[in-house]
């Protein structure tokens, strides 16, 4: 197996060196931690020192191995080190020294991406998590789409559950608007009927997203505070209570609080002020881009929980396909 050393090299201010691979190479135009292949008889640290001297004319010191990973038949050893010099690029199309959190904004090579995320999310670690309700904590969309289709049918509008889901994943208001324009339905009645049909399902009967109960408990055990941000009424708290999860939540915003809908950040900002949340250690988790946009508007990170890959092209800081990924994604083990 090919052995490669990759360096997590910090300058005198603690910024981390990253390099963008040039054209015509494997993983062209993606970012990486600099390094290269080990030569026979060479250990990981000696390899890194040599490679950085050859590729970047960069002397490094305090080199220590921190993590190994395998990707595409290559074993990578990631090492930390320091430098007081300025690198001179010879092979890369771009090089930068960045703050750890800035690493989230770059597309990294597959082997480097988990390391970059771990660095970014440990300086500082995430300690305050804001959760959307529908489609994030609770698997409410099957119930909601049936209720919406039934409410539409009451006014002679034929809308399938799949069509309803497609519209409601944008927003309920958008779904009501589209149907009203397409079929000439009364928007206020449609929304009122939908809410009435939806209320027929007791809060305690609503299923959670698969793996969500374990994810919330694991993150709470890692020191995270949970906050609920929803435009539903306080029945959302009853649903959490029915699952025995209400004690895991520190604060809540519901319909009764009167805040505007996401992506307006007012509800998030209110909770942040009330509970002394440091924006650098906070993240909004939701199943739609408007949830992560609300986080961005509040000055915090956003994580998109997108089981169907519906929003693959949406810009966001973090993304997961299932709840089981969230503890490792949001609270990765530190590198250093």
VENBELJO-V288239 format. One record per run of one state. SS is the DSSP state (hx for helix, st for strand, lp for the rest). FROM is the first residue (numbers start at 1). TO is the last residue. Records with the same first field share a line. If there is no record, write none. Layout:
BEGIN
SS: FROM-TO, FROM-TO
END
This chain:
BEGIN
lp: 1-1, 11-15, 21-30, 33-34, 38-43, 57-60, 72-73, 83-93, 99-99, 106-107, 109-109, 121-121, 123-124, 126-127, 132-133, 135-137, 139-140, 154-160, 169-171, 184-186, 199-202, 206-207, 209-211, 222-224, 230-234, 243-245, 254-254, 258-265, 275-278, 287-288, 298-300, 306-317, 321-322, 331-336
st: 2-10, 16-20, 31-32, 35-37, 61-71, 74-82, 94-98, 108-108, 122-122, 125-125, 128-131, 134-134, 138-138, 208-208, 225-229, 249-253, 282-286, 301-305, 318-320
hx: 44-56, 100-105, 110-120, 141-153, 161-168, 172-183, 187-198, 203-205, 212-221, 235-242, 246-248, 255-257, 266-274, 279-281, 289-297, 323-330
END
